[in-house]
């Protein structure tokens, strides 16, 4: 059944064009050995040596995750993410070149490439150590609007990690989306979790969404992401109820409604 569904998806995608743009980084995921479950504070105690079982290194972020998934489904997709001319940027380009997806990447002379260290300790939710790098200064001027005009879909993610996109109530993102919409291309928008200690946490997300969503055709945030943006008090109640666990384990249908 799964193989048949994949084949149907590939047939549906054939002939379609898309652009995946926005946040990109390199994900570095140390592999914890089986049986190393428990509290993060105990496993990662200061001065302790933790024996690992390898590491996964691959491009992450909306551009790589969604863009390469589209590639696998047979979509003619162009990837537009901003990286630095450094070792991590070269690593991303080498990975994307394997899929013929590196041509439209945006290379910045004075920027550093974004990275995430993903601590996936068995038994607890993942912890992300993230440096947004060049994503902070991503703007509409980085995009090839002529190429976007030829696409059926423009997929953009994660403005919550891109400072230019959320400052001034999303003014730059709204301008960018307006130009793309006027060119006749559909827009899908993907969000990411917001660090409560980051600048993004202090942004007026209700105002930002009010400015950008009129141009967006597909918007499917997680309940947790949307609650943080629209109802901070309720979000704090959810996290208190979760008590260190994943919030999705404790919220109910009526919470989402």
N, C-alpha and C positions, 0 to 999 in steps of 0.2 A: 504493500500500500504506500509506504514512504517513497519507494523508488518511482512508483507511478505518479505520485504527487509532484516529485521533483521534476520529472519529465514534462508534466503539464505546465509547471512554472516556467521551465526553460522555453517551451513553445510560446507561452504568452509573452515572455520577455523579448523574444526575437524581433529585431527591427526597431526596438525602443532605444531611445537615447536618454542619458541622464548625466547629471553632474553631482558629485558628492563633494561638499565643501565644508570648511570650518576647521574644527579642532583635530589635530593629529599629534601623536607623540610616539615614543618608543616605550613599550611595556616590558619591564624586567620583573619576572616572577620567580623568586627562589622557591624551590620545591621542598616542602617540609616532608620528612619521612612519615610513613604511616605509623600511627600510634602516638604521635606527638600532639594529641588533643589536650585541651585545658585552657586555663586563663592566659591571655596574652601577657599579662604582667609577670606570670611565673615563667613562661617559656622564654620571654625576652628580657629576663632580669639582667641588670647591669653586671658586667664582668663575666657573664656566662658564655661559654662556647656552645653554639647550637650546630650540630652536625646536619648538613643538608644533603639532598639527593639530586643535585643538578639544578638547572635554571632554564626557564623559557624566556626567550627574547624575541619579540615580534612587534610590528607596528600596531598601535592602538588608537583610540579616539574614533569619532564618528566617520572621518574621512576614510580611514583604513578599514574599520569594521564593516560599515555599510557599503562603501565603494567596492571592496573586494568581494563581498557577498553578492553584489549585483553582477560583478564580473563572472562569478561562478554560475549564475543563473542565465548568462548569455546576453546581458544588457551591454550595449555600447556605452560605457561609462568613462567619464574623465574625472580624475581626482585633483582637487585644488585645495591643498593645505599648505601652510607656511612653516618652513623649517630653516634652520641656520646652516651655514656652510661649515659645519664642524663634524666631528667623528660620529655623533649620534645621527646627524642629518644624512651622512653618507650611508649609515646602516639602514635607515628608512628607505633611501633611494634604492639600495641594493635589493632589499626585500620586495619593493614594488616593481622593480624591473623584471623580476621573475614572472610577473603577471602582465607585463606590458602596460603598467599603470603609472609610470614615473614621469611621463613627458610633461604634464601640466602642473607639476608641483611648483610652489612659489619659493624661490631661494633668496634669503635675505642676508646681506653682507654683515650687518651689525647685530644680528639676532642669534640667540642660542636655541637649539632644538629642545622641545619639550620632552620630558620623560616622566614615567610613573614607576615607582617600586611598589609592587603589589604583594602584600603580606597575606597570603591565603592559608592561615593556620587552620588545620582540620577542626571542625566542630564549632567555629565561630565565624561571624561575618568578616569579609575581607577588609583590610585596612590599606588605603592608598596614600603613598607619599608622593605628592605630585608637584612638579615644577612646570607651570604653563608655558614658559619660554616664549617663542615667537608668536604663540597664539594671542598673547596679550595685545599686540599691536596689529593684529589682522584687521583689515578694513575693506570696504567695497572697492577701493582703488586697486586692490591686489587681484581682483577677479577679471576674467576674460568674458565680458558681457556678450560679445558676439558669439562666442562658443556656447554660452548659456542659452542664448536665444534659439539656437538650433536644437536644444534638448527638449524632451517631453517633460522631464522632472528635474527640479533643483532641490537636492536634499541638503539641509544645513544642520549642523550640530556642533557643539555644545556651547551656546552663547553664555551659559552660566560660568564658563571657565575662560571667557574672552572679554577682557575689560572694555575694549572699544565697542563691543556689542551691547553692553548694558549701561554704560555711562549716559548721562543726559536723557534718561528715560527711553533708552534704546533708539536714539535719534539716527545713528549710523545704520543700524540694522533695518529700521523702517525705510530709510532712503534706499538702501540696497534692495530690499524686497520689493519696493514700489517699482524700481527700474526693471527688475526681473519680471514682475507681473505684467507690466506694460509691454514687455516683449513676447508675452503669450505663453510663458513657461509656468507649469504648476509648481507649487512650493510645498515641501514637507519640512517640518521642524522637529528636531530631537533635542531634548534637554538632558542635563546631568545633575547629579546631586550637588548641593551648595554647602561648602564648608562654613559653618556658623561663625568662624573667626575670620573669614575672608571679606574683602571689599564687596564682593557680590552679595553677601548677606545683608548689607545695608542699602542695597539698591531698591528702588520702588518697583517691584516686580508686577504689582497690579497695574501700575501705569504703563510699564513696558509692554506687558501683554496686550493692554488696550491699544497701544500704538502699532504693534506688529501683526497681531492675529487677523486683522481685516485682509491681509495679503496672503495668509497661509491657508492651504487647502487641506493638509493633513497634520494633525497635532495630537500626539498620543503620549503625554507625559505619564510618569508613574504617579500614583496617589501620593506618595511621600514627597516627590518633587513639587507637585502642585500645591500641596498643603503648606509646605515651607514658604512658597511664594505668596500665597493668598491669606493664610491664617496662622501666623506665627505662634499664637497662644495655643491653638489646637495641636500644632506640631510638637510643641514642648510637652504637652500632655501625653501625646503618643510616645515620645522618646522616654518619658518618665515611666510609662506603663511597660515599655519594652525592657527597661532595666538592663541595658547592655546587649540585648538580643536584636535581631533584625526587626525593624518596625513592622514589616509585613506579617510577622508572626502573631502580632497582637491586635492589629486593626480589624474591624468587622465591616460588613457591607454597609451598615447604617453610618459608620464613621465616614466612609467615602461619600455616601449620599449627602 
